[in-house]
C-alpha cells in the first residue's frame, strides 16, 4: 500500500512539473539581442545600439535616477574619446528570466577591459547589467559597476597634466608649433608636440580631436594659401601651463579653398589662441578665435 501511495505521489509531482511554465532560459532571441548589443558597444556602432531600445527606455547607470536612451548614447559617444582601448571579455554570461508577472528580463555579468588615452595601464572592471524587454525591445536597463579603478586612472592623469613645467619649455613648443608646423608644414614635429588627447576648438566649435584631424583641417588652408604664414605678435605670461598667443595670418589665395576656386586675393587676419600644455610639455587643448567673416570678405565674398 505504501508503495502504491509513493508511486502515486511521484506521478503527481512529475505531472505538476511537466505542467509548470518555463521561466528560466539560457537561449532566446532576447539573449541574442544582448550579445549583439555588447558587440555594437564594443565596435562603437551607436546607430545599431539605438535600434535595440524602445524610444521611452529608461537607463539606470549606478543610479536609481534614469536617463533616456538618447542621453545614454550621447554620453557613450563623448566618453569613447577618452579610451585607446575598449572591449569586453568573450563571455557576458547572459540568462533570461520570465517573472510571475510576465516580465522578461535578461541578466548579464560582463567584464570590461580598456585603456585610457595617455596611460598604458590596462583596466579590468567586472559589472552586472539587467535588461527588461517588451515586444523585442529594451524598455528598462540597470547597469552597476565599480568605477573606482577608472576614477583613479583619470585622477592620476589629471595630476600629471597639471604638473607645472618651465616656461621656456612651453615657449619653445609654441615656437616649434608655429615655425616648423604652421609655417614650414613639417608634420613630423607633431609627435613631440601633440598629446594623445589633443582637442582643438575654432570659434568655440570643435574641429579636431587628434593630430591627424589637425593636419587634415590645416591642409585646407595650406592648399588655399600656398604662402600661408603665421606671425607671432605676442605671447602672454604662463599660468597653470596655459598661455594666450596673439597671431597674424597672411597668405594669397592661389589654390582651392574650402571647395571654392582661387581668387588670387591676399588676406591678413589677426587671431587669438588659448593653449594648454600637459605636465610633460605637450599641447592637449587649443582654443582658437578669429574673424571668419573678415577673412571671407577679403576674399571677395559677401553675405548677399
Order of alpha helices (4+ residues) and beta strands (2+ residues): alpha-beta-alpha-alpha-beta-beta-alpha-beta-beta-beta-beta-beta-beta-alpha-alpha-beta-beta-alpha-beta-beta-beta-beta-alpha
